[in-house]
Amino acid sequence: FFCRLIFGTLYPAYYSYKAVKSKDIKEYVKWMMYWIIFALFTTAETFTDIFLCWFPFYYELKIAFVAWLLSPYTKGSSLLYRKFVHPTLSSKEKEIDDCLVQAKDRSYDALVHFGKRGLNVAATAAVMAASKGQGALSERLRSFSMQDLSTIRGDSSSSVPPSVTVRTSSKQSQPKPSRSASEGTGSSGK
């Protein structure tokens, strides 16, 4: 794992950086070919690891393959790219582009669809939680008696808090003023 990480990824990444920095087109092309081959190798490796990991010296062969790709003497990545990858991609480029456009459109539509569903589920859950929370709060408040409320306020001398008494008495004993009496004539203030 560490050999492949160092020699397959970090070493080429550093030399890719140097190629970009120096603006040497030959080096840049060489490292681009390597990264294309390495991406294909990593993709293939995901599947071959499942089926071929039991094969003797499988991991050692993978390390040797990466070394072969990197070697300036064998130029393995350039060889594979020019002989196999470039001709295959050139002949299938139109179909690959069409598939990528369709996949992009489908993924956007799927993202929008699932995003809307997710927002609906979240909104429903929030409303349900709020309604359950409000019901629980009102039930909790109803469970308190007036004695409990006065004890909480620290007013143990009277059994009913004064604000409740005033509010109750104002509703029952005082009639509401009539509309004409409360409005006045409008000339008394002048």
DRENLUMBA-498013 format. One record per residue (C-alpha): x, y, z negated; residue in three letters; residue number from 1. Coordinates in Angstrom, 3 decimals, padded with zeros to 6 digits. Last residue first. Layout:
X	Y	Z	ALA	NUM;
...
//
This chain:
-059.462	070.287	-022.005	LYS	190;
-059.469	066.961	-023.877	GLY	189;
-063.200	067.066	-024.504	SER	188;
-064.012	067.468	-020.794	SER	187;
-063.507	063.761	-019.828	GLY	186;
-066.931	062.840	-020.943	THR	185;
-065.946	059.847	-022.988	GLY	184;
-064.691	056.580	-021.556	GLU	183;
-065.026	054.562	-024.745	SER	182;
-068.612	055.534	-025.406	ALA	181;
-069.729	054.880	-021.812	SER	180;
-068.193	051.426	-021.716	ARG	179;
-069.700	050.228	-024.918	SER	178;
-067.442	049.485	-027.817	PRO	177;
-067.075	045.791	-028.617	LYS	176;
-068.807	044.768	-031.812	PRO	175;
-066.678	044.206	-034.878	GLN	174;
-067.554	041.231	-037.068	SER	173;
-066.626	038.081	-035.144	GLN	172;
-063.736	039.002	-032.868	LYS	171;
-062.151	041.402	-035.313	SER	170;
-062.488	038.890	-038.146	SER	169;
-060.599	036.158	-036.276	THR	168;
-057.822	038.515	-035.219	ARG	167;
-057.517	039.970	-038.662	VAL	166;
-057.432	036.545	-040.316	THR	165;
-054.887	035.177	-037.841	VAL	164;
-052.630	038.157	-038.427	SER	163;
-053.015	037.754	-042.188	PRO	162;
-051.701	034.182	-042.280	PRO	161;
-054.090	031.706	-043.864	VAL	160;
-053.406	029.871	-047.145	SER	159;
-052.055	032.875	-048.912	SER	158;
-049.130	032.946	-051.318	SER	157;
-047.011	030.470	-049.306	SER	156;
-045.982	032.979	-046.650	ASP	155;
-042.654	031.414	-045.680	GLY	154;
-043.460	031.586	-041.965	ARG	153;
-043.224	027.780	-041.712	ILE	152;
-045.483	027.380	-044.736	THR	151;
-048.086	029.655	-043.166	SER	150;
-048.030	027.595	-039.990	LEU	149;
-048.385	024.306	-041.858	ASP	148;
-051.346	025.605	-043.876	GLN	147;
-053.005	026.778	-040.679	MET	146;
-052.815	023.237	-039.400	SER	145;
-050.231	022.154	-036.858	PHE	144;
-051.315	019.345	-034.557	SER	143;
-052.659	021.836	-032.068	ARG	142;
-049.163	023.227	-031.556	LEU	141;
-047.764	019.784	-030.767	ARG	140;
-050.614	019.066	-028.409	GLU	139;
-050.011	022.399	-026.678	SER	138;
-046.308	021.639	-026.329	LEU	137;
-046.896	018.113	-025.060	ALA	136;
-049.348	019.396	-022.495	GLY	135;
-046.888	022.065	-021.379	GLN	134;
-044.100	019.515	-021.133	GLY	133;
-046.248	017.105	-019.174	LYS	132;
-047.243	019.905	-016.807	SER	131;
-043.672	021.101	-016.499	ALA	130;
-042.326	017.600	-015.946	ALA	129;
-044.966	016.872	-013.320	MET	128;
-044.282	020.185	-011.572	VAL	127;
-040.533	019.561	-011.624	ALA	126;
-040.942	015.993	-010.357	ALA	125;
-043.184	017.185	-007.537	THR	124;
-040.677	019.878	-006.601	ALA	123;
-037.793	017.393	-006.662	ALA	122;
-039.720	014.874	-004.546	VAL	121;
-040.694	017.584	-002.062	ASN	120;
-037.106	018.874	-001.928	LEU	119;
-035.811	015.372	-001.296	GLY	118;
-038.370	014.772	001.427	ARG	117;
-037.409	018.038	003.107	LYS	116;
-033.723	017.178	002.878	GLY	115;
-034.406	013.668	004.149	PHE	114;
-036.056	015.052	007.278	HIS	113;
-033.481	017.828	007.783	VAL	112;
-030.595	015.384	007.372	LEU	111;
-032.266	012.876	009.677	ALA	110;
-032.746	015.538	012.339	ASP	109;
-029.118	016.635	011.995	TYR	108;
-027.930	013.021	012.083	SER	107;
-030.008	012.347	015.159	ARG	106;
-028.649	015.379	016.987	ASP	105;
-025.044	014.544	016.067	LYS	104;
-025.527	010.894	017.009	ALA	103;
-026.960	011.929	020.367	GLN	102;
-024.059	014.319	021.014	VAL	101;
-021.541	011.655	019.945	LEU	100;
-023.144	009.033	022.178	CYS	99;
-023.051	011.401	025.167	ASP	98;
-019.372	012.233	024.500	ASP	97;
-018.517	008.520	024.265	ILE	96;
-020.329	007.804	027.534	GLU	95;
-018.490	010.634	029.337	LYS	94;
-015.092	009.599	027.906	GLU	93;
-015.349	005.915	028.810	LYS	92;
-012.831	005.814	031.682	SER	91;
-010.489	008.344	030.071	SER	90;
-010.765	006.674	026.648	LEU	89;
-009.748	003.303	028.070	THR	88;
-006.891	004.701	030.173	PRO	87;
-005.574	006.768	027.228	HIS	86;
-005.826	003.978	024.649	VAL	85;
-004.221	001.090	026.486	PHE	84;
-000.908	001.693	028.275	LYS	83;
-000.235	005.326	027.400	ARG	82;
-001.389	005.167	023.766	TYR	81;
000.141	001.795	023.035	LEU	80;
003.522	002.867	024.464	LEU	79;
003.473	006.255	022.763	SER	78;
002.637	004.656	019.402	SER	77;
005.337	002.025	019.820	GLY	76;
008.168	004.364	020.733	LYS	75;
010.507	001.371	020.370	THR	74;
013.642	003.382	019.659	TYR	73;
012.006	006.389	017.960	PRO	72;
010.361	003.952	015.537	SER	71;
007.064	005.155	014.144	LEU	70;
004.716	002.632	015.778	LEU	69;
007.154	-000.222	015.119	TRP	68;
007.358	000.801	011.452	ALA	67;
003.541	000.772	011.299	VAL	66;
003.533	-002.715	012.843	PHE	65;
006.186	-003.942	010.405	ALA	64;
004.050	-002.725	007.505	ILE	63;
001.034	-004.539	008.933	LYS	62;
003.088	-007.693	009.429	LEU	61;
004.171	-007.559	005.775	GLU	60;
000.537	-007.344	004.760	TYR	59;
-000.386	-010.423	006.788	TYR	58;
002.647	-012.421	005.670	PHE	57;
000.591	-015.615	005.468	PRO	56;
-003.031	-015.155	006.647	PHE	55;
-005.443	-014.941	003.686	TRP	54;
-006.008	-011.223	004.324	CYS	53;
-007.195	-012.051	007.844	LEU	52;
-010.982	-011.827	007.661	PHE	51;
-011.710	-008.903	005.354	ILE	50;
-008.448	-007.083	006.057	ASP	49;
-009.212	-007.311	009.784	THR	48;
-012.321	-005.156	009.387	PHE	47;
-010.811	-002.153	007.614	THR	46;
-007.595	-002.673	009.548	GLU	45;
-009.365	-001.904	012.822	ALA	44;
-010.262	001.574	011.556	THR	43;
-006.786	002.161	010.145	THR	42;
-005.204	001.002	013.423	PHE	41;
-007.492	003.270	015.477	LEU	40;
-006.563	006.230	013.268	ALA	39;
-002.873	005.271	013.497	PHE	38;
-003.068	005.128	017.297	ILE	37;
-004.612	008.620	017.460	ILE	36;
-002.151	009.925	014.864	TRP	35;
000.837	008.537	016.808	TYR	34;
-000.338	010.061	020.091	MET	33;
-000.662	013.431	018.346	MET	32;
002.836	012.959	016.937	TRP	31;
004.392	012.444	020.364	LYS	30;
002.388	015.306	021.890	VAL	29;
003.667	017.712	019.215	TYR	28;
007.211	016.472	019.573	GLU	27;
007.153	017.080	023.334	LYS	26;
005.394	020.455	022.915	ILE	25;
007.960	021.844	020.474	ASP	24;
006.068	024.624	018.702	LYS	23;
008.674	024.580	015.926	SER	22;
006.013	024.840	013.220	LYS	21;
003.645	022.415	014.936	VAL	20;
006.416	019.865	015.394	ALA	19;
007.608	020.364	011.794	LYS	18;
004.087	019.814	010.484	TYR	17;
003.778	016.666	012.579	SER	16;
007.090	015.563	011.077	TYR	15;
005.664	016.000	007.585	TYR	14;
002.429	014.209	008.470	ALA	13;
004.371	011.369	010.085	PRO	12;
006.346	010.793	006.833	TYR	11;
003.264	011.163	004.618	LEU	10;
000.913	008.821	006.514	THR	9;
002.373	005.554	007.786	GLY	8;
005.731	005.663	006.050	PHE	7;
004.625	006.860	002.617	ILE	6;
001.087	005.492	002.502	LEU	5;
002.032	002.311	004.364	ARG	4;
004.890	001.670	001.979	CYS	3;
002.685	002.501	-001.015	PHE	2;
000.000	000.000	000.000	PHE	1;
//
